[in-house]
């Protein structure tokens, strides 16, 4: 999440699910902060890693919901 992302480039998806493109994590974090959200790495093994701009609390809730269903 945010500054913990170590990749040199990331593929960014916005909060509406649309792909913004490939950029540096620093630029993606600036976009996320402009929307008062977080940048979260959702597919770390992809080349480049996929990150999503989303509110961390909402993302965590969705993860817990998926885990319960499984």
C-alpha positions as CSV (number, residue, x, y, z in Angstrom):
1,X,0.0,0.0,0.0
2,X,1.2,3.5,-0.9
3,X,4.9,3.9,0.0
4,X,5.4,0.2,0.6
5,X,5.2,-0.5,-3.2
6,X,8.7,-1.2,-4.4
7,X,8.2,-1.8,-8.1
8,X,9.6,0.8,-10.6
9,X,6.4,0.8,-12.6
10,X,2.8,-0.2,-11.9
11,X,-0.3,-0.7,-13.9
12,X,-3.0,1.5,-12.3
13,X,-6.7,1.0,-12.1
14,X,-8.9,3.9,-10.8
15,X,-11.6,3.7,-8.3
16,X,-14.2,3.2,-11.0
17,X,-12.4,0.1,-12.4
18,X,-11.0,1.8,-15.5
19,X,-7.3,1.3,-16.4
20,X,-5.4,4.5,-16.2
21,X,-2.1,3.1,-17.6
22,X,1.5,2.2,-16.6
23,X,3.3,4.8,-14.5
24,X,5.7,5.2,-11.6
25,X,4.3,4.4,-8.1
26,X,5.0,8.0,-7.0
27,X,2.8,9.4,-9.8
28,X,0.1,6.9,-9.0
29,X,0.2,7.8,-5.2
30,X,-0.2,11.5,-6.1
31,X,-3.3,10.7,-8.1
32,X,-4.7,8.6,-5.2
33,X,-4.0,11.2,-2.6
34,X,-5.6,13.8,-4.9
35,X,-8.8,11.7,-4.5
36,X,-8.2,11.2,-0.8
37,X,-7.7,7.5,-1.4
38,X,-4.9,4.9,-1.2
39,X,-2.9,3.0,-3.8
40,X,-3.1,-0.7,-3.1
41,X,-1.1,-3.4,-4.9
42,X,-3.7,-6.1,-5.8
43,X,-1.7,-8.3,-8.2
44,X,2.0,-8.2,-7.1
45,X,3.2,-11.0,-9.4
46,X,2.1,-9.4,-12.6
47,X,4.6,-7.6,-14.9
48,X,4.2,-4.7,-14.1
49,X,2.3,-5.2,-10.8
50,X,-1.3,-4.1,-10.8
51,X,-2.4,-1.4,-8.3
52,X,-5.8,0.0,-7.6
53,X,-6.8,3.4,-6.3
54,X,-9.3,2.7,-3.5
55,X,-10.1,3.6,0.1
56,X,-8.1,1.1,2.2
57,X,-11.0,0.4,4.6
58,X,-13.4,-0.4,1.8
59,X,-10.8,-2.7,0.2
60,X,-10.2,-4.5,3.5
61,X,-13.9,-5.0,4.0
62,X,-14.3,-6.5,0.5
63,X,-11.4,-8.9,1.2
64,X,-13.0,-10.1,4.4
65,X,-16.3,-10.6,2.6
66,X,-14.6,-12.7,-0.1
67,X,-12.8,-14.8,2.5
68,X,-16.0,-15.6,4.3
69,X,-17.7,-16.7,1.1
70,X,-14.8,-19.0,0.3
